[in-house]
Amino acid sequence: MTEHKAQLPVTKINPRDGAEMILIPAGEFLMGDDDMQDNPRHKVILFDYYIYKNLVTVGMYEKFCQDTGRKMPSAPKIPFAPSFNPDWSKKDHPIVNVSWDDAKVYCDWAGVALPSEAQWEKAARGTQGRRFPWGDTFDNSKPQWSDADGTASVGSFPAGASPYDVLDMAGNVWQWCADWYDDKKDSRVLRGGSWLNLNPAYFRTALRIRFNPTYYRSYVSGFRCCALP
């Protein structure tokens, strides 16, 4: 008698923080691009996993801090963007000013994890190697980018969704991944580009940048989480 694998739900809710998670099915995908020296084109096989549809928000991070007694990071105070979430008043905007270490502690509390680079990239580009989440051509109407007012509410650009309907995989904020950047193990990877970037190349699904996981906190970087079934 043949055993059949139970079908996993396409979406589910993390009861800890209320985040909607989207299933990324197991299988092979094309990771990297031939013009990326630190991420050349190659095939990767992943098991099933879930990834947050949206970035972790200010409201979600506040709940985490209330539950754990952890201190909220400093709210953005930028002279050229005075309306950028003063005193964390915009609860549905992505949390920023968090280090990799901060994001990891949040994930531990929420019973999830930071995505590996491979998990992040598959969720962003699908199985056909898209250059951007929505396709192979940059479209300036589809991410939150080059905007001196700061971040946007998460999920504000549904037309820029990835093939799996994951949102803000380009623009809004850079996103921490679980991986070390290289064998030196002094920097962790961020992906996706941010609201402040002017060059469309920063929003490519294969692009990697790196910063110190403990000390780097910025008004252009946040995170999302993932989980195994």
Number of C-alpha atoms within 10 A of each C-alpha: 3 4 5 6 6 6 6 12 11 12 15 16 12 15 10 13 17 11 21 15 22 23 23 22 16 11 12 15 19 21 26 25 19 12 10 12 10 15 14 14 16 11 12 15 14 14 12 15 19 24 28 25 26 23 27 24 21 21 18 20 21 18 15 21 16 11 10 12 9 15 10 17 17 14 17 21 14 14 8 10 14 13 14 22 21 14 10 19 12 17 16 17 24 29 32 26 17 24 22 27 16 17 25 21 16 23 19 11 16 17 15 20 21 25 24 16 21 20 23 25 26 29 29 30 28 21 17 13 22 24 20 26 33 23 17 12 12 16 13 11 10 19 30 25 25 17 15 15 15 24 25 23 17 22 21 16 18 15 15 25 23 24 19 19 18 24 25 33 34 30 29 32 32 28 30 31 27 21 17 19 20 12 7 7 11 13 19 22 23 26 28 28 31 28 23 19 20 13 10 18 14 21 25 26 28 31 21 21 17 18 18 17 22 14 11 16 20 14 23 23 25 26 28 27 29 22 19 12 10
